[in-house]
């Protein structure tokens, strides 16, 4: 690493997240059988893409999957013997539209279940179901799956950021005037329990127009007025199986495409994806010191070593609820490697990466200057490279202590 690269780096606070975190967009797939998928799996459905991952629903020997592990996504996404569902073609369509991040699907749909099974604090009779997750709560058969859903999402968010929730459910609650309230509670509780500081896009799919429960679509239509940043995915023109409950395979594919199109209206690709490192310094106009290595272009010179040289001082206005301790942040140049000390963390800056040298486990949260949570994760021996992938000012909280950082 040459000295010119070092002079372009200004640190006052935080790490941006590593590529292993930031490049993963997590999507929750929740509902009942039309989300888990009942369509017959055909050759075009089996076409896989390394960009799409699925968290195994449970141990499935027939699929060579282990519960909670990540695999390249092919149907079935849910359970061991389900079929094609909207999640498959939702991901395929995002890629076709130019989505660049890894798409990480977290399936939790339970065929035949009421929405109650996912509502925090609510219990539902699971005696007729084949799968009883160990992290569910309650005395069997009366169980609640909210802790299981939360646990799966917490594990997924070690890889990236929750970018959307896809729901398809209602047959077991057909026409219920409390359904929207219960769905809204699920979304609100997940937001609170995951410490999300933004309204994640929420999509609810309509039920088959020619099926048993088409009148429930009048209830689903209330979603956008009750849940922020949400939309209804139309099932108009789609065809169902003869059982009056489920879509046929072509309609599952089309429904997945419609989920993707509705999602991109709520969050276009430019704002949905995590910025990639290739976007940093695409031109010298983005670098306040340009391409020259002259130290005269660095407003702090070559020998700044403490937070006292922070040009913003201590009176910055955002995220005041986070206690700051600038005194433990320092930057010292040592040839090609520049060590950064934050408490017990030993780090080196190389290019746009920060390498962690210790084996301690540290949780971190990354905020923008408005206090919005951008990412979170666990720093350890396996995840010890953090990529600064977008110039700007950030706040990082490491084990309940927060620091300011700016990267240019």
For each residue, the residues with C-beta under 8 A, 3 or more apart:
1: 5 6 336 337 350 351
2: 5 6 293
3: 6 7 293
4: 7 8 291 292 293
5: 1 2 8 9 351
6: 1 2 3 9 333 338 349
7: 3 4 289 293 295 297 298 302
8: 4 5 281 287 289 408
9: 5 6 338 349 388 407 408
10: 300 406 407 408
11: 329 331 340 349 405 406 407
12: 307 310 312 326 329 393 403 404 405 406
13: 329 393 394 395 396 402 403 404 405 406
14: 366 367 394 395 396 403 404 405
15: 354 364 366 386 388 396 405
16: 22 366 374 375 386 387 388 389 390 394 407
17: 21 22 274 366 374 375 377 386 387 389
18: 21 22 377 383 385 386 387
19: 22 23 277 385 387 389
20: 23 24 159 383 385
21: 17 18 24 158 159 160 161 375 377 383
22: 16 17 18 19 160 161 274 275 375 387 389
23: 19 20 101 102 160 274 276
24: 20 21 53 101 102 104 156 159 160 161 274
25: 99 101 102 103 104 160 161 163 164 272 273 274
26: 104 106 153 156 157 159 160 161 162 163
27: 87 90 91 103 104 105 106 162 163 164 165 166
28: 106 108 149 153 162 164 165 166 190
29: 35 77 78 85 87 105 106 107 108 109 166
30: 35 108 109 118 149 165 166 167 169 186
31: 34 35 36 109 166 167 168 169 205
32: 35 36 109 110 111 112 113 168 169 170 171 172
33: 36 37 38 109 111 112 171 245 246
34: 31 37 38 85 86 168 169 171 205 207 245 246 247
35: 29 30 31 32 78 85 86 87 107 109 166 167 168 169 205
36: 31 32 33 76 77 78 79 82 85 107 109 110 111
37: 33 34 75 76 77 78 82 83 84 85 86 87 88 252
38: 33 34 82 83 84 85 111 241 246 247 252
39: 45 83 84 85 246 247 248 249 251 252 253
40: 83 84 249
41: 45 46 75 76 83 84
42: 45 46 84 249
43: 46 47
44: 47
45: 39 41 42 74 75 84 88 249 253
46: 41 42 43 74 75
47: 43 44
48: 52 72 73 74
49: 52 72 73 91 92 95
50: 72
51: 95 102 103
52: 48 49 72 73 91 92 95 102 103 105
53: 24 70 71 72 73 102 103 104 105
54: 70 71 72 73 77 104 105 107
55: 68 69 70 104 105 106 107 152 155 156
56: 59 60 63 65 66 67 68 69 70 71
57: 60 65 67 77 78 79 80 107 108 131
58: 67 79 80 131 133
59: 56 65 66 67
60: 56 57 63 64 65 79 80
61: 64 80
62: 80 81
63: 56 60 76 80
64: 60 61
65: 56 57 59 60 69 71
66: 56 59 69
67: 56 57 58 59
68: 55 56 152 155
69: 55 56 65 66
70: 53 54 55 56 104 159
71: 53 54 56 65
72: 48 49 50 52 53 54
73: 48 49 52 53 54 77 88 91 103 105
74: 45 46 48
75: 37 41 45 46 82 83 84 85 88
76: 36 37 41 63 79 80 81 82 83 84 85
77: 29 36 37 54 57 73 82 85 87 88 105 107
78: 29 35 36 37 57 82 85 107 109
79: 36 57 58 60 76 82 111 130 131
80: 57 58 60 61 62 63 76
81: 62 76
82: 36 37 38 75 76 77 78 79 85 111
83: 37 38 39 40 41 75 76 249 252
84: 37 38 39 40 41 42 45 75 76 88 89 249 252 253
85: 29 34 35 36 37 38 39 75 76 77 78 82 88 109 168 252 256
86: 34 35 37 89 90 166 168 205 252 255 256 259
87: 27 29 35 37 77 90 91 105 107 166 256
88: 37 45 73 75 77 84 85 91 92 252 253 256
89: 84 86 92 93 252 253 254 255 256 257 260
90: 27 86 87 93 94 166 256 257 259 260 263
91: 27 49 52 73 87 88 94 95 103 105 256 260
92: 49 52 88 89 95 96 256
93: 89 90 96 97 256 257 259 260 261
94: 90 91 97 99 103 260 263 264
95: 49 51 52 91 92 98 99 103
96: 92 93
97: 93 94 260 264 269
98: 95 269
99: 25 94 95 103 269 272 273
100: 269 273 276
101: 23 24 25 160 272 273 274
102: 23 24 25 51 52 53 159 160
103: 25 27 51 52 53 73 91 94 95 99
104: 24 25 26 27 53 54 55 70 156 159 160
105: 27 29 52 53 54 55 73 77 87 91
106: 26 27 28 29 55 152 153 156
107: 29 35 36 54 55 57 77 78 87
108: 28 29 30 57 118 145 148 149 152
109: 29 30 31 32 33 35 36 78 85 168 169
110: 32 36 113 117 129 131 145
111: 32 33 36 38 79 82 129
112: 32 33 128 129 172
113: 32 110 116 117 118 124 129 169 172
114: 117 124 172 173
115: 118 119 169 170 172 173 179 182 183 186
116: 113 119 122 123 124 173 182
117: 110 113 114 122 124 126 143 144 145
118: 30 108 113 115 145 146 149 186
119: 115 116 122 144 146 182 185 186
120: 144 146 185 186 189
121: 144 146
122: 116 117 119 144 146 182
123: 116 138 142 143 144
124: 113 114 116 117 142 143 144
125: 128 141 142
126: 117 129 132 136 140 141 142 143
127: 140 141
128: 112 125
129: 110 111 112 113 126 132
130: 79
131: 57 58 79 110
132: 126 129 136 140 143
133: 58 136 145 148
134:
135: 147 148 151
136: 126 132 133 143 144 145 147 148
137: 143 144 146 147
138: 123 142 143 144
139: 142 143
140: 126 127 132 143
141: 125 126 127
142: 123 124 125 126 138 139
143: 117 123 124 126 132 136 137 138 139 140
144: 117 119 120 121 122 123 124 136 137 138 147
145: 108 110 117 118 133 136 148 149
146: 118 119 120 121 122 137 149 150 186 189
147: 135 136 137 144 150 151
148: 108 133 135 136 145 151 152
149: 28 30 108 118 145 146 152 153 190
150: 146 147 153 154 190 193 194
151: 135 147 148 154 155
152: 55 68 106 108 148 149 155 156
153: 26 28 106 149 150 156 157 162 190 194
154: 150 151 157 158 194
155: 55 68 151 152 158
156: 24 26 55 104 106 152 153 159 160 162
157: 26 153 154 160 161 162 194 376 377
158: 21 154 155 377 378 383
159: 20 21 24 26 70 102 104 156
160: 21 22 23 24 25 26 101 102 104 156 157 163 274 375
161: 21 22 24 25 26 157 274 374 375
162: 26 27 28 153 156 157 165 194 196 200
163: 25 26 27 160 200 201 267 272
164: 25 27 28 200 201 202 203 263 267
165: 27 28 30 162 187 190 200 201 202 203
166: 27 28 29 30 31 35 86 87 90 203 205 259
167: 30 31 35 183 202 203 204 205
168: 31 32 34 35 85 86 109 204 205 255
169: 30 31 32 34 35 109 113 115 172 173 183
170: 32 115 173 174 179 207 213 216 219 220
171: 32 33 34 174 207 212 213 216 245
172: 32 112 113 114 115 169
173: 114 115 116 169 170 176 179 182 216
174: 170 171 212 213 215 216
175: 213 215 216 219
176: 173 179 216 219
177: 219
178: 181 182
179: 115 170 173 176 182 183 216 219
180: 183 184 219 222 223 226
181: 178 184 185 226
182: 115 116 119 122 173 178 179 185 186
183: 115 167 169 179 180 186 187 204 223 226 227
184: 180 181 187 188 226 227
185: 119 120 181 182 188 189
186: 30 115 118 119 120 146 182 183 189 190
187: 165 183 184 190 191 200 202 227
188: 184 185 191 192
189: 120 146 185 186 192 193
190: 28 149 150 153 165 186 187 193 194 196
191: 187 188 194 196 199 200
192: 188 189 195 196
193: 150 189 190
194: 150 153 154 157 162 190 191
195: 192 365 373 376
196: 162 190 191 192 200 373
197: 367 371 372 373
198: 372 373
199: 191 202 228 229
200: 162 163 164 165 187 191 196 229
201: 163 164 165 229 230 231 263 266 267
202: 164 165 167 187 199 223 227 229 230 231
203: 164 165 166 167 230 231 232 233 259 262 263 266
204: 167 168 183 220 223 230 231 232 233
205: 31 34 35 86 166 167 168 220 232 233 235 255 258 259
206: 209 217 220 232 233 234 235 236
207: 34 170 171 211 213 214 216 217 220 235
208: 211 213 214 235 238 239 240 244 245 246 247 251
209: 206 214 217 235 236 237 238
210: 214 239 240 244
211: 207 208 214 240 244 245 246
212: 171 174 244 245
213: 170 171 174 175 207 208 216 245
214: 207 208 209 210 211 217
215: 174 175 218
216: 170 171 173 174 175 176 179 207 213 219 220
217: 206 207 209 214 220 221 235
218: 215 221 222
219: 170 175 176 177 179 180 216 222
220: 170 204 205 206 207 216 217 223 232
221: 217 218 224 232
222: 180 218 219 225 226
223: 180 183 202 204 220 226 227 230 231 232
224: 221 227 230 231 232
225: 222
226: 180 181 183 184 222 223 230
227: 183 184 187 202 223 224 230
228: 199
229: 199 200 201 202 266
230: 201 202 203 204 223 224 226 227 266
231: 201 202 203 204 223 224 262 263 265 266
232: 203 204 205 206 220 221 223 224 262
233: 203 204 205 206 255 258 259 262
234: 206 258
235: 205 206 207 208 209 217 238 247 251 255
236: 206 209
237: 209
238: 208 209 235 247 251 254 255
239: 208 210 247 248 250 251
240: 208 210 211 243 244 245 246 247 248 251
241: 38 244 245 246 247 248
242:
243: 240 246
244: 208 210 211 212 240 241
245: 33 34 171 208 211 212 213 240 241
246: 33 34 38 39 208 211 240 241 243
247: 34 38 39 208 235 238 239 240 241 251 252 255
248: 39 239 240 241 251 252
249: 39 40 42 45 83 84 252 253
250: 239 253 254
251: 39 208 235 238 239 240 247 248 254 255
252: 37 38 39 83 84 85 86 88 89 247 248 249 255 256
253: 39 45 84 88 89 249 250 256 257
254: 89 238 250 251 257 258
255: 86 89 168 205 233 235 238 247 251 252 258 259
256: 85 86 87 88 89 90 91 92 93 252 253 259 260
257: 89 90 93 253 254 260 261
258: 205 233 234 254 255 261 262
259: 86 90 93 166 203 205 233 255 256 262 263
260: 89 90 91 93 94 97 256 257 263 264
261: 93 257 258 264 265
262: 203 231 232 233 258 259 265 266
263: 90 94 164 201 203 231 259 260 266 267 272
264: 94 97 260 261 267 268 269 272
265: 231 261 262 268
266: 201 203 229 230 231 262 263
267: 163 164 201 263 264 271 272
268: 264 265 271 272
269: 97 98 99 100 264 272 273
270: 273
271: 267 268
272: 25 99 101 163 263 264 267 268 269
273: 25 99 100 101 269 270 276
274: 17 22 23 24 25 101 160 161 375 389
275: 22 279 280 389 390
276: 23 100 273 279 389
277: 19 280 352 387 388 389
278: 282
279: 275 276 282 389 390
280: 275 277 286 352 388 389 390 391
281: 8 284 286 287 391
282: 278 279 286
283: 286
284: 281 287 290 291
285:
286: 280 281 282 283 391
287: 8 281 284 290 291 391 408
288: 408
289: 7 8 292 297 298 408
290: 284 287 297
291: 4 284 287
292: 4 289 297
293: 2 3 4 7
294: 297
295: 7 298 301 302
296:
297: 7 289 290 292 294
298: 7 289 295 301 302
299: 311
300: 10 304 309 311
301: 295 298 304
302: 7 295 298 333
303: 333
304: 300 301 309 331
305: 309 330 331 332
306: 309 327 329 330
307: 12 310 326 327 329 330 404
308:
309: 300 304 305 306
310: 12 307 313 314 326 404
311: 299 300
312: 12 315 316 404
313: 310 316
314: 310 324 326
315: 312
316: 312 313 369 404
317: 320
318: 368 369 370 371 395
319: 322 367 369 370 371 395 402
320: 317
321: 371
322: 319 367 371 395 397 402
323: 401 402
324: 314 402 403 404
325: 328 329 401 402 403
326: 12 307 310 314 329 403 404
327: 306 307
328: 325 341 342 343 401 403
329: 11 12 13 306 307 325 326 340 341 342 403 404 405
330: 305 306 307 340 341
331: 11 304 305 338 340
332: 305 338 339
333: 6 302 303 338
334: 337 338 339
335:
336: 1 350
337: 1 334 348 349 350
338: 6 9 331 332 333 334 348 349
339: 332 334 346 347 348
340: 11 329 330 331 345 347 348 349 354
341: 328 329 330 345 346 347
342: 328 329 345 347 398 403
343: 328 398 399 401
344: 358 360
345: 340 341 342 356 358 360 362 379 398
346: 339 341 356 357 358
347: 339 340 341 342 354 355 356 357
348: 337 338 339 340 354 355 357
349: 6 9 11 337 338 340 353 354 355
350: 1 336 337 353 354 355
351: 1 5
352: 277 280 387 388 389 407
353: 349 350 385 386 387 388
354: 15 340 347 348 349 350 385 386 388
355: 347 348 349 350 384 385 386
356: 345 346 347 379 384 385 386
357: 346 347 348 384
358: 344 345 346
359: 380 381
360: 344 345 379 380
361: 378 379 380
362: 345 378 379 380 398 399
363: 376 377 378 379 398 399
364: 15 376 377 378 379 396 397 398 399
365: 195 373 375 376 396 397
366: 14 15 16 17 373 374 375 376 394 395 396
367: 14 197 319 322 370 371 372 373 374 394 395 396 397
368: 318 371 372 374 392 393 394 395
369: 316 318 319 393 394 395
370: 318 319 367
371: 197 318 319 321 322 367 368 395
372: 197 198 367 368
373: 195 196 197 198 365 366 367 376
374: 16 17 161 366 367 368 394
375: 16 17 21 22 160 161 274 365 366
376: 157 195 363 364 365 366 373
377: 17 18 21 157 158 363 364 383
378: 158 361 362 363 364 383
379: 345 356 360 361 362 363 364 383 384 386 398
380: 359 360 361 362 383 384
381: 359 384
382:
383: 18 20 21 158 377 378 379 380
384: 355 356 357 379 380 381
385: 18 19 20 353 354 355 356
386: 15 16 17 18 353 354 355 356 379
387: 16 17 18 19 22 277 352 353
388: 9 15 16 277 280 352 353 354 407
389: 16 17 19 22 274 275 276 277 279 280 352
390: 16 275 279 280 407
391: 280 281 286 287 407 408
392: 368 406 407
393: 12 13 368 369 404 405 406
394: 13 14 16 366 367 368 369 374 404 405 406 407
395: 13 14 318 319 322 366 367 368 369 371 402 403 404 405
396: 13 14 15 364 365 366 367 402 403 405
397: 322 364 365 367 400 401 402 403
398: 342 343 345 362 363 364 379 401 402 403
399: 343 362 363 364
400: 397
401: 323 325 328 343 397 398
402: 13 319 322 323 324 325 395 396 397 398
403: 12 13 14 324 325 326 328 329 342 395 396 397 398
404: 12 13 14 307 310 312 316 324 326 329 393 394 395
405: 11 12 13 14 15 329 393 394 395 396
406: 10 11 12 13 392 393 394
407: 9 10 11 16 352 388 390 391 392 394
408: 8 9 10 287 288 289 391
